[in-house]
């Protein structure tokens, strides 16, 4: 008898920021692992729809859930409708949306002491509040079902800190702390909460930076 740990048969999953990069790959992987339905969240409806089309072509049901994860009311409404369209409660949530958000402040890449609250919010709202908003939206359904899986992408920055990304590092560390607390609070309902810390990944944004500056790519790869 074999046991496939990646078998998601019958599960409904929602991935935030899944219109490109890591989120898109997670969404496609879930579809290929037998998920009943995959809900694709992105700020841009057309990006979410493109991934939904890819998943549908695989013979798996997929639903667009376009909204801003930093907007709590919007998240609640859109996630509830998406779950209804998908045919059941959301059983797996992947908090992937991050980076500096959709409209980062012009000073977001400066040292924190050279910027201000608007620049700090570029990172804090999506990487911390976004995680809280999305988790809060799906947890009641998971509690009712007495089952659920919460996964948050936190980045190595949240574990060790990164220069020039001080606020981002703090926001990711905050998300990790939030997930640890959630794990303890929700275990009694058969809900697990885990973080995945990934390092630099060839997402569209990072790929563009590496193509524009080959030396930056060499420097980045030298750390591995």
Residue pairs with C-beta under 8 A, 6 or more apart in sequence:
6 33
7 33
7 34
8 30
8 33
8 34
8 35
8 36
8 92
9 34
9 35
9 36
10 34
10 36
11 30
11 34
11 35
11 36
11 91
11 92
12 35
12 36
12 37
12 38
12 39
12 83
12 86
12 87
12 88
12 89
12 90
12 91
12 92
13 27
13 30
13 35
13 37
13 38
13 39
13 90
13 91
13 92
13 93
13 94
14 38
14 39
14 41
14 65
14 79
14 82
14 83
14 90
14 92
14 93
14 94
14 134
14 138
15 23
15 26
15 27
15 30
15 38
15 39
15 40
15 41
15 94
15 96
16 23
16 41
16 42
16 69
16 93
16 94
16 95
16 96
16 97
16 130
16 134
17 23
17 41
17 42
17 43
17 69
17 96
17 97
17 98
18 24
18 26
18 27
18 40
18 41
18 42
18 48
18 51
18 94
18 96
19 40
19 42
19 43
19 44
19 47
19 48
19 50
19 51
20 42
20 47
20 203
20 204
21 201
21 203
21 204
21 205
22 96
22 153
22 198
22 201
22 203
23 41
23 42
23 94
23 96
23 97
24 51
24 54
26 94
26 96
27 38
27 40
27 51
27 55
27 62
28 51
28 54
28 55
28 58
30 38
30 92
31 38
31 55
31 58
31 60
31 62
32 58
35 60
35 92
36 60
36 61
36 86
36 87
36 88
37 60
37 61
37 62
37 63
37 86
37 87
37 88
38 55
38 60
38 61
38 62
38 63
39 62
39 63
39 64
39 65
39 79
39 82
39 83
39 86
39 90
40 48
40 51
40 52
40 55
40 62
40 63
40 64
40 65
41 48
41 65
41 66
41 67
41 69
41 78
41 82
41 97
41 134
42 48
42 51
42 66
43 66
43 67
43 68
43 69
43 97
43 102
44 66
45 64
45 66
48 64
48 65
48 66
49 64
51 62
52 62
52 63
52 64
53 62
55 61
55 62
56 62
61 86
61 87
63 82
63 85
63 86
64 82
65 78
65 79
65 81
65 82
66 78
67 74
67 75
67 77
67 78
67 79
68 74
68 75
68 102
69 75
69 97
69 126
69 130
69 133
69 134
70 101
70 125
70 126
70 129
70 130
70 133
71 133
72 129
72 133
72 136
75 133
75 134
75 137
76 137
79 90
79 134
79 137
79 138
80 137
82 90
83 89
83 90
83 141
89 138
89 141
89 142
89 144
89 145
90 138
90 141
90 142
91 142
91 145
91 147
91 148
91 149
92 148
92 149
92 151
93 134
93 135
93 138
93 148
93 149
93 150
93 151
94 151
94 152
94 153
95 130
95 131
95 134
95 135
95 150
95 151
95 152
95 153
95 175
96 153
97 126
97 130
97 134
98 126
98 127
98 130
98 153
98 155
98 172
99 126
99 127
99 168
99 205
100 108
100 109
100 122
100 123
100 126
100 168
101 122
101 123
101 125
101 126
102 126
103 122
104 119
104 122
105 115
105 118
105 119
105 121
105 122
106 119
107 114
107 115
107 116
107 118
107 119
108 115
108 119
108 122
108 123
109 164
110 119
111 164
111 166
112 119
112 120
112 166
112 167
119 167
120 167
122 167
123 165
123 167
123 168
123 170
123 171
124 167
124 170
124 171
124 174
126 171
127 168
127 171
127 172
127 174
127 175
128 171
128 174
128 175
128 178
131 152
131 175
131 178
131 179
132 178
135 150
135 152
135 178
135 182
138 148
138 150
139 148
139 150
139 182
139 186
139 191
141 148
142 148
142 150
142 186
142 189
142 191
143 186
143 189
143 191
146 189
146 190
147 189
147 190
147 191
148 186
148 189
148 190
148 191
148 192
149 191
149 192
149 194
150 179
150 182
150 186
150 191
150 192
150 193
150 194
151 193
151 194
151 195
151 196
152 175
152 176
152 179
152 193
152 194
152 195
152 196
153 195
153 196
153 197
153 198
154 172
154 173
154 175
154 176
154 179
154 195
154 196
154 197
155 168
155 172
155 197
155 198
155 199
156 162
156 197
156 198
156 199
157 165
157 168
157 169
157 172
158 169
158 171
158 172
158 173
158 175
158 176
158 195
158 197
159 173
159 176
159 197
161 169
161 173
162 168
162 169
175 195
176 195
179 193
179 194
179 195
180 193
182 193
183 192
183 193
183 194
186 192
186 193
199 223
199 224
200 206
200 220
202 210
209 216
210 216
210 217
210 220
